[in-house]
């Protein structure tokens, strides 16, 4: 009985370690029509190498994005047209940040950091849906971790090897 309990605990420990290895959002739920601060938690580098670049694709329906600068990292905002316009109070917004790139840093494989941006979740999205923030980590010598998988019908994020960080809308 004790041996079985120890084996079960070890399996659970391994499973939870693997789950912690993914890039995740600190706040995993947000209200439709609200401002949301996306804190992306990066727990490691790529195959033992440090992370030098973090690229975040901004999902449709998340607009007015403002990334937080990080000391020691260069910040780039890639802009473009939105698929549809958004009413931002007194103005209509038709384009904005589509990707945020932090580069030139050095996050060791044995270190942890957070990358932050904020924006508005469109009021015309539906509660109960999930918004995904695909992230690519780039490391020396071309090593990359692509956290870009989005579940297909019937799949769960936990079924994926490299799931994109997910935000449940309420």
C-alpha positions, 0 to 999 in steps of 0.5 A: 500500500505504501509503495503504491502511494509513493508511486502515485505521488511520484507520477503526480509530481512528474505530471505537475512539473511538466505542466509548470514547464509551459508558458502560462498567463498569471490571470487565466480569466477575464471579463469581456469588454474589460481591460486585461493585464496579460502577465506571461510567465516564462519558466525556463529557456530552450533545451538548456540554453537561455531565452534571448527573445520572447515573441507574443502574437496578439489574438484578434479581439484584444486591442489597444495593446501596450507592452511593459518595457523590461530592463536589459531587453529591446522592445518591438511592437509590430502593428497592422490592421485589425480584422474589424474595427473596435469602438474605443470610447470616443474613437474607432480603432482600425489598427494596432499592435499585432505582435510584441517582441522582447529581444536581446535579453538573457533569461537563463534556463534555470531562471524565471521571468514575466513579460507583461502587456495590457489591452482591452478585450472586445465587448463583442466576444462571447463569455465562455470562449477562450482567447489564446496568446501564442508565444515563441521563445528564441534561444542561441543557435536557433533553438526555439520553444513554440508555445503556439498549439491551439486546441481543435474541437473536443481537445483540451489544452492539457492534451497538447505538447506545446499549448498557447497560453489561454485566457477564459472569457467570462 
